Amino acid sequence: MLDDQIILQMPPDLQMTEEQFFEFCQINRDLRIETNKFGELLIMSPTGS
């Protein structure tokens, strides 16, 4: 799948609420998705097989 992480920078007016982020993660369960302190989305390959 992905070799490294992908970092998506989001404009301030497109920031997700916690509920929206949770739903986004549920829709994309095959990816490991996190946010950092800058509001960026970090998308990584899942760990393990």
The first five atom37 places (N, CA, C, CB, O) and aatype in JSON, in Angstrom:
{
  "aatype": [12, 10, 3, 3, 5, 9, 9, 10, 5, 12, 14, 14, 3, 10, 5, 12, 16, 6, 6, 5, 13, 13, 6, 13, 4, 5, 9, 2, 1, 3, 10, 1, 9, 6, 16, 2, 11, 13, 7, 6, 10, 10, 9, 12, 15, 14, 16, 7, 15],
  "atom_mask": [
    [1, 1, 1, 1, 1],
    [1, 1, 1, 1, 1],
    [1, 1, 1, 1, 1],
    [1, 1, 1, 1, 1],
    [1, 1, 1, 1, 1],
    [1, 1, 1, 1, 1],
    [1, 1, 1, 1, 1],
    [1, 1, 1, 1, 1],
    [1, 1, 1, 1, 1],
    [1, 1, 1, 1, 1],
    [1, 1, 1, 1, 1],
    [1, 1, 1, 1, 1],
    [1, 1, 1, 1, 1],
    [1, 1, 1, 1, 1],
    [1, 1, 1, 1, 1],
    [1, 1, 1, 1, 1],
    [1, 1, 1, 1, 1],
    [1, 1, 1, 1, 1],
    [1, 1, 1, 1, 1],
    [1, 1, 1, 1, 1],
    [1, 1, 1, 1, 1],
    [1, 1, 1, 1, 1],
    [1, 1, 1, 1, 1],
    [1, 1, 1, 1, 1],
    [1, 1, 1, 1, 1],
    [1, 1, 1, 1, 1],
    [1, 1, 1, 1, 1],
    [1, 1, 1, 1, 1],
    [1, 1, 1, 1, 1],
    [1, 1, 1, 1, 1],
    [1, 1, 1, 1, 1],
    [1, 1, 1, 1, 1],
    [1, 1, 1, 1, 1],
    [1, 1, 1, 1, 1],
    [1, 1, 1, 1, 1],
    [1, 1, 1, 1, 1],
    [1, 1, 1, 1, 1],
    [1, 1, 1, 1, 1],
    [1, 1, 1, 0, 1],
    [1, 1, 1, 1, 1],
    [1, 1, 1, 1, 1],
    [1, 1, 1, 1, 1],
    [1, 1, 1, 1, 1],
    [1, 1, 1, 1, 1],
    [1, 1, 1, 1, 1],
    [1, 1, 1, 1, 1],
    [1, 1, 1, 1, 1],
    [1, 1, 1, 0, 1],
    [1, 1, 1, 1, 1]
  ],
  "atom_positions": [
    [[0.84, -1.17, 0.0], [0.0, 0.0, 0.0], [0.89, 1.25, 0.0], [-0.96, -0.01, 1.22], [1.54, 1.51, -1.01]],
    [[0.95, 2.0, 1.05], [1.77, 3.2, 1.14], [3.13, 2.86, 1.74], [1.07, 4.29, 1.97], [3.21, 2.1, 2.71]],
    [[4.19, 3.41, 1.16], [5.52, 3.17, 1.71], [5.81, 4.08, 2.89], [6.57, 3.36, 0.63], [6.42, 3.64, 3.87]],
    [[5.4, 5.31, 2.81], [5.61, 6.3, 3.86], [4.26, 6.91, 4.21], [6.62, 7.38, 3.41], [3.23, 6.56, 3.64]],
    [[4.3, 7.82, 5.14], [3.06, 8.52, 5.47], [2.8, 9.63, 4.48], [3.11, 9.08, 6.91], [3.73, 10.18, 3.88]],
    [[1.55, 9.95, 4.31], [1.13, 11.1, 3.52], [0.61, 12.14, 4.51], [0.03, 10.71, 2.45], [-0.16, 11.82, 5.41]],
    [[1.05, 13.38, 4.33], [0.6, 14.46, 5.22], [-0.28, 15.39, 4.39], [1.81, 15.23, 5.86], [0.17, 15.96, 3.4]],
    [[-1.53, 15.54, 4.82], [-2.45, 16.45, 4.16], [-2.64, 17.68, 5.04], [-3.81, 15.75, 3.89], [-3.01, 17.57, 6.21]],
    [[-2.39, 18.84, 4.47], [-2.6, 20.08, 5.2], [-4.0, 20.58, 4.87], [-1.52, 21.15, 4.83], [-4.39, 20.67, 3.71]],
    [[-4.75, 20.89, 5.91], [-6.14, 21.31, 5.76], [-6.28, 22.8, 6.03], [-7.05, 20.51, 6.7], [-5.7, 23.31, 6.99]],
    [[-7.04, 23.51, 5.17], [-7.31, 24.92, 5.47], [-8.13, 25.02, 6.76], [-8.06, 25.6, 4.29], [-8.91, 24.12, 7.06]],
    [[-7.96, 26.09, 7.51], [-8.68, 26.23, 8.79], [-10.19, 26.07, 8.68], [-8.38, 27.57, 9.39], [-10.83, 25.54, 9.6]],
    [[-10.78, 26.5, 7.57], [-12.24, 26.4, 7.45], [-12.7, 24.99, 7.07], [-12.73, 27.38, 6.42], [-13.91, 24.75, 7.0]],
    [[-11.77, 24.07, 6.84], [-12.13, 22.68, 6.54], [-11.78, 21.72, 7.67], [-11.45, 22.23, 5.27], [-11.8, 20.51, 7.47]],
    [[-11.46, 22.24, 8.84], [-11.12, 21.39, 9.98], [-12.34, 20.57, 10.39], [-10.62, 22.24, 11.17], [-13.46, 21.07, 10.42]],
    [[-12.1, 19.29, 10.7], [-13.18, 18.38, 11.1], [-13.38, 18.42, 12.6], [-12.86, 16.94, 10.65], [-12.44, 18.63, 13.37]],
    [[-14.62, 18.2, 13.01], [-14.9, 18.01, 14.42], [-14.41, 16.61, 14.8], [-16.43, 18.19, 14.74], [-14.05, 15.83, 13.92]],
    [[-14.38, 16.31, 16.09], [-13.98, 14.96, 16.52], [-14.91, 13.91, 15.94], [-13.97, 14.87, 18.05], [-14.46, 12.83, 15.54]],
    [[-16.2, 14.21, 15.88], [-17.18, 13.27, 15.34], [-16.95, 13.04, 13.85], [-18.61, 13.78, 15.58], [-17.03, 11.9, 13.38]],
    [[-16.67, 14.1, 13.1], [-16.4, 13.97, 11.67], [-15.11, 13.2, 11.42], [-16.33, 15.36, 11.01], [-15.04, 12.39, 10.5]],
    [[-14.09, 13.46, 12.24], [-12.83, 12.74, 12.1], [-13.03, 11.25, 12.38], [-11.76, 13.33, 13.04], [-12.49, 10.41, 11.67]],
    [[-13.79, 10.94, 13.41], [-14.08, 9.54, 13.73], [-14.78, 8.86, 12.56], [-14.96, 9.45, 15.01], [-14.41, 7.74, 12.18]],
    [[-15.78, 9.52, 11.98], [-16.5, 8.95, 10.84], [-15.57, 8.77, 9.64], [-17.69, 9.86, 10.45], [-15.64, 7.75, 8.96]],
    [[-14.7, 9.74, 9.39], [-13.71, 9.65, 8.31], [-12.81, 8.43, 8.51], [-12.86, 10.94, 8.26], [-12.53, 7.7, 7.55]],
    [[-12.37, 8.21, 9.74], [-11.52, 7.05, 10.05], [-12.29, 5.74, 9.87], [-10.99, 7.14, 11.48], [-11.72, 4.76, 9.38]],
    [[-13.56, 5.71, 10.24], [-14.38, 4.51, 10.1], [-14.58, 4.16, 8.62], [-15.73, 4.7, 10.79], [-14.57, 2.99, 8.25]],
    [[-14.77, 5.17, 7.79], [-14.96, 4.95, 6.36], [-13.68, 4.42, 5.72], [-15.4, 6.26, 5.66], [-13.73, 3.69, 4.74]],
    [[-12.53, 4.79, 6.28], [-11.22, 4.42, 5.74], [-10.48, 3.5, 6.7], [-10.38, 5.67, 5.45], [-9.32, 3.74, 7.02]],
    [[-11.15, 2.46, 7.16], [-10.58, 1.56, 8.17], [-9.29, 0.88, 7.75], [-11.58, 0.52, 8.53], [-8.52, 0.45, 8.61]],
    [[-9.05, 0.76, 6.44], [-7.84, 0.06, 5.98], [-6.59, 0.93, 6.1], [-8.02, -0.38, 4.55], [-5.48, 0.45, 5.85]],
    [[-6.74, 2.19, 6.47], [-5.6, 3.09, 6.66], [-5.49, 3.51, 8.12], [-5.74, 4.32, 5.77], [-6.48, 3.53, 8.85]],
    [[-4.28, 3.84, 8.52], [-4.05, 4.38, 9.86], [-4.02, 5.9, 9.71], [-2.71, 3.84, 10.5], [-3.13, 6.44, 9.04]],
    [[-4.97, 6.58, 10.32], [-5.11, 8.03, 10.15], [-5.0, 8.7, 11.51], [-6.47, 8.38, 9.47], [-5.65, 8.3, 12.48]],
    [[-4.18, 9.73, 11.57], [-3.99, 10.49, 12.8], [-3.98, 11.97, 12.44], [-2.67, 10.08, 13.54], [-3.88, 12.33, 11.27]],
    [[-4.09, 12.82, 13.45], [-3.86, 14.24, 13.27], [-2.71, 14.66, 14.17], [-5.14, 15.07, 13.58], [-2.43, 14.0, 15.17]],
    [[-2.05, 15.75, 13.8], [-0.99, 16.26, 14.66], [-1.39, 17.61, 15.23], [0.34, 16.38, 13.89], [-2.5, 18.08, 14.98]],
    [[-0.51, 18.22, 15.99], [-0.85, 19.47, 16.68], [-1.04, 20.64, 15.72], [0.23, 19.81, 17.67], [-1.53, 21.69, 16.13]],
    [[-0.66, 20.47, 14.45], [-0.83, 21.52, 13.46], [-2.14, 21.36, 12.67], [0.36, 21.51, 12.5], [-2.42, 22.15, 11.77]],
    [[-2.93, 20.33, 13.01], [-4.19, 20.09, 12.31], [-4.03, 19.35, 11.01], [0.0, 0.0, 0.0], [-4.97, 19.25, 10.23]],
    [[-2.82, 18.82, 10.76], [-2.57, 18.06, 9.54], [-3.07, 16.63, 9.72], [-1.07, 18.07, 9.18], [-3.02, 16.08, 10.82]],
    [[-3.55, 16.02, 8.62], [-3.93, 14.62, 8.64], [-2.73, 13.79, 8.23], [-5.15, 14.34, 7.71], [-2.11, 14.06, 7.2]],
    [[-2.39, 12.78, 9.01], [-1.29, 11.87, 8.71], [-1.93, 10.54, 8.31], [-0.3, 11.7, 9.93], [-2.66, 9.94, 9.09]],
    [[-1.64, 10.1, 7.09], [-2.22, 8.85, 6.6], [-1.08, 7.87, 6.36], [-3.06, 9.09, 5.28], [-0.15, 8.15, 5.6]],
    [[-1.17, 6.71, 7.02], [-0.12, 5.7, 6.95], [-0.7, 4.35, 6.58], [0.63, 5.62, 8.29], [-1.89, 4.1, 6.75]],
    [[0.17, 3.48, 6.08], [-0.25, 2.1, 5.85], [-0.56, 1.45, 7.18], [0.85, 1.31, 5.1], [0.02, 1.82, 8.2]],
    [[-1.49, 0.48, 7.19], [-1.76, -0.21, 8.43], [-0.55, -1.01, 8.9], [-2.96, -1.12, 8.27], [0.24, -1.48, 8.08]],
    [[-0.42, -1.18, 10.21], [0.67, -1.99, 10.74], [0.26, -3.45, 10.69], [1.03, -1.57, 12.19], [-0.92, -3.77, 10.77]],
    [[1.24, -4.32, 10.57], [0.93, -5.75, 10.51], [0.41, -6.14, 9.14], [0.0, 0.0, 0.0], [0.45, -5.36, 8.19]],
    [[-0.1, -7.37, 9.06], [-0.61, -7.82, 7.77], [-2.05, -8.23, 7.84], [0.21, -8.98, 7.26], [-2.63, -8.64, 6.83]]
  ]
}
